[in-house]
Amino acid sequence: MPAHKLVLATVSDLLSYGRVDITDDCWVWGRTCWVKGYGRVGDLRAHRVMWAIVNGPIPDGLQVLHHCDNPPCVRPDHLFLGTQLDNMRDMIAKGRKVTVRGDAHPSKRPEYRAAMSGENHWTRRHPERIARGDRHGSKTHPEKFTRAGRGSQT
């Protein structure tokens, strides 16, 4: 059964489905994650599913935020509701926002560039996430990679 068709009605359902590592601090999601590290349940984020199971539906215009700033965490008491503005204020208050621009930005510094290249590059650290072979777009959507698919005349 596809993940988006799963019925996760209780906290224990979600924890067993996600193979959650319960520690004294965070409850870390152990299955598939989105690019930024948030746990994934089908097309939903695991921490949002946890919030809905414990507290009910998430009101329109609100997000589920983390007190712990740990994206894969699904521990209910580490989650709270807030707006995008609340999220930005929380980020600034906790010192996670880079406020410099231009040449002073950390990504422009040689030590940062060296740390993010070579063996530390994302593609080296996560080779399993790179679409190759039958997972590559040319196999899954060949029409996008042919002359006819690009709309050019042959």
Sequence and secondary structure as in RCSB ss.txt:
>XXXX:A:sequence
MPAHKLVLATVSDLLSYGRVDITDDCWVWGRTCWVKGYGRVGDLRAHRVMWAIVNGPIPDGLQVLHHCDNPPCVR
PDHLFLGTQLDNMRDMIAKGRKVTVRGDAHPSKRPEYRAAMSGENHWTRRHPERIARGDRHGSKTHPEKFTRAGR
GSQT
>XXXX:A:secstr
  GGG    SHHHHHHHHT EE SS EE  S B TTS BEETTEEHHHHHHHHHH    TT EEEESS  TTB  
GGGEEEE HHHHHHHHHHTT      GGGSGGGSHHHHHHTSGGGSHHHH GGGS  GGGSHHHH GGGGSTTTT
T   
